[in-house]
Amino acid sequence: MTLSFKFSSREEVVRFLSFLEKHLKTTYLVTTRLDHVYVQLEGEGEELEEAAALVKRLAGLARQGRGVVQIPLLVLFRDANLARPIPPDAVADALTLSGVASHVRGDVLETSAPYEEVLKTAEALSRMYEEAERLPLTPQARKVAVAYAYARGVPIEKAVEELAEAGLLNKGSVISLRYPLEEVRRRLQSLNRPG
């Protein structure tokens, strides 16, 4: 199977080729002609289809700044230098609360944020998750508090305080969400305005 991609700059071509080197595990052959890249994949069946889908997503990622991109979660978490694992939707929540609508759909993060910003966000959230582990938070409350703290640029303790004052967290020996997660996300959208 041969896939063809056209890029708008040499930088995008180089970026795409580096993504392929780092993330494509299938045997492949690449030919470049100016701003065109041809990727010939070897394999068969489901393995070939999955490789082709990954190559297409990596091409989209290399073409940054053109609307919404789909970042494969596997790619994001391989590239990010994480202090501890984080839930993918925490990255989407933090970006959304920072003003960039983002969603996790299946095995991809859909966002219009530049890839470098997504990487920085994941790395910062990972460090914040580590800090939040000292607090008696349920996993869902931790996810919300960390995303909110990141978006507001406040320490995790202050985020927990603000979220409790806003009526979104129950305080007690263990701090939990007062509403279902989707309802808390909806209320946070109206509560939180970046800046």
C-alpha positions in Angstrom: 0.0 0.0 0.0 1.4 3.4 -1.0 0.2 6.6 0.6 0.9 10.1 -0.8 1.1 13.3 1.2 1.7 16.9 0.2 3.0 19.3 2.7 3.3 23.1 2.6 6.9 23.4 3.8 10.2 21.5 4.2 9.7 21.8 8.0 6.5 19.9 7.8 8.2 17.2 5.7 11.0 16.8 8.2 8.5 16.7 11.1 6.5 14.0 9.4 9.6 11.9 8.7 10.7 12.2 12.3 7.2 11.1 13.5 7.4 8.1 11.1 10.8 7.1 12.5 9.7 7.3 16.1 6.2 5.8 15.9 5.7 3.6 12.9 6.6 0.0 13.8 5.6 -1.5 10.4 8.2 -2.0 7.6 8.0 1.0 5.2 9.8 2.8 2.4 9.7 6.6 2.0 10.3 8.6 -1.1 10.3 12.4 -1.0 10.0 14.8 -3.9 10.1 18.4 -2.9 7.0 18.8 -0.7 5.5 15.4 -1.6 6.1 12.3 0.5 5.2 8.8 -0.6 5.0 6.1 2.1 4.9 2.5 1.0 3.8 0.2 3.8 4.4 -3.5 4.0 2.1 -6.0 5.8 -1.4 -7.3 5.4 -4.9 -7.2 6.8 -5.6 -5.4 10.1 -1.9 -4.6 10.7 -1.7 -2.8 7.4 -4.9 -0.9 8.0 -3.8 0.2 11.5 -0.4 1.3 10.1 -2.1 3.3 7.3 -4.4 5.0 9.8 -1.4 5.9 12.0 0.5 7.3 9.0 -2.5 9.5 8.1 -2.8 10.8 11.6 1.0 11.5 11.8 0.7 13.5 8.5 -2.1 15.5 10.0 0.0 16.1 13.1 2.9 17.3 10.9 0.6 19.7 9.1 0.1 21.8 12.3 -2.0 24.9 12.3 -4.7 23.7 9.9 -7.7 23.3 12.2 -8.4 20.3 14.3 -5.9 17.6 14.4 -6.2 14.0 15.7 -3.2 13.2 17.9 -2.9 9.4 18.5 -2.8 8.9 22.3 0.0 6.4 21.9 2.1 9.0 20.0 1.4 11.7 22.6 2.2 9.5 25.6 5.4 8.1 23.9 6.6 11.6 23.2 5.7 13.2 26.5 8.1 13.0 29.4 5.6 12.1 32.1 6.4 12.0 35.8 3.4 9.6 36.3 0.7 8.3 34.0 -2.4 10.6 33.5 -5.8 9.9 32.0 -6.1 11.1 28.4 -9.3 13.0 29.1 -7.5 15.1 31.7 -5.4 16.5 28.9 -8.5 17.3 26.9 -10.2 18.9 30.0 -7.1 21.1 30.7 -6.9 22.3 27.1 -10.6 23.0 27.0 -10.5 24.9 30.2 -7.6 26.8 28.8 -9.8 27.9 25.9 -8.9 25.3 23.2 -11.8 22.9 22.7 -10.4 19.3 22.9 -12.0 15.9 23.1 -10.8 12.3 23.4 -12.5 10.1 20.8 -11.4 6.5 20.9 -7.6 6.4 20.7 -7.1 10.0 19.6 -7.1 13.4 21.1 -8.9 15.9 18.8 -7.7 19.5 19.3 -6.7 22.6 17.5 -3.9 23.2 20.0 -0.3 22.9 18.5 1.3 19.6 19.2 4.1 21.2 21.3 1.4 22.8 23.5 -0.4 19.5 24.0 3.0 17.9 25.0 3.7 20.6 27.5 0.2 20.3 28.9 0.5 16.5 29.3 3.9 16.9 31.0 2.7 19.7 33.4 -0.4 17.7 34.3 1.7 14.6 35.0 3.7 16.6 37.6 0.5 18.1 39.0 -1.0 14.6 39.3 2.0 13.6 41.4 1.4 16.6 43.7 -2.3 15.9 43.9 -1.7 12.3 45.2 -1.0 13.7 48.6 -4.5 15.0 48.9 -7.5 12.8 49.8 -9.2 13.1 46.3 -11.2 10.5 44.5 -9.8 9.8 41.0 -12.5 11.8 39.3 -12.1 14.8 41.7 -8.3 14.6 41.1 -8.8 14.7 37.4 -11.0 17.8 37.6 -8.9 19.6 40.2 -5.7 19.0 38.2 -7.2 20.2 34.9 -8.7 23.3 36.6 -5.4 24.1 38.5 -3.5 23.9 35.2 -6.0 26.1 33.3 -6.1 28.7 36.1 -2.4 28.5 36.8 -3.0 27.9 40.5 -1.6 25.3 43.0 -3.7 22.2 43.3 -4.7 23.0 46.9 -6.1 26.4 45.8 -7.9 24.7 42.9 -9.6 22.3 45.3 -10.6 25.2 47.5 -12.1 27.2 44.6 -13.9 24.1 43.2 -15.4 23.4 46.7 -16.4 27.1 47.1 -18.1 26.9 43.6 -20.1 23.9 44.8 -18.4 21.3 42.5 -16.6 19.3 45.1 -17.8 17.6 48.4 -15.3 18.2 51.2 -14.8 15.6 53.9 -12.3 12.9 54.8 -12.2 12.2 51.1 -12.9 15.0 48.5 -15.3 13.9 45.7 -17.3 15.4 42.9 -20.7 16.8 43.9 -22.2 16.0 40.4 -21.5 13.4 37.7 -18.3 14.1 35.8 -20.1 15.4 32.6 -22.2 17.8 34.7 -19.0 19.1 36.5 -17.3 19.7 33.1 -20.4 21.6 31.9 -20.5 23.8 35.0 -16.7 24.4 34.8 -17.1 25.7 31.3 -19.3 28.5 32.5 -17.4 29.0 35.7 -13.9 29.1 34.3 -12.7 31.8 31.9 -9.0 31.9 31.1 -7.2 35.0 32.2 
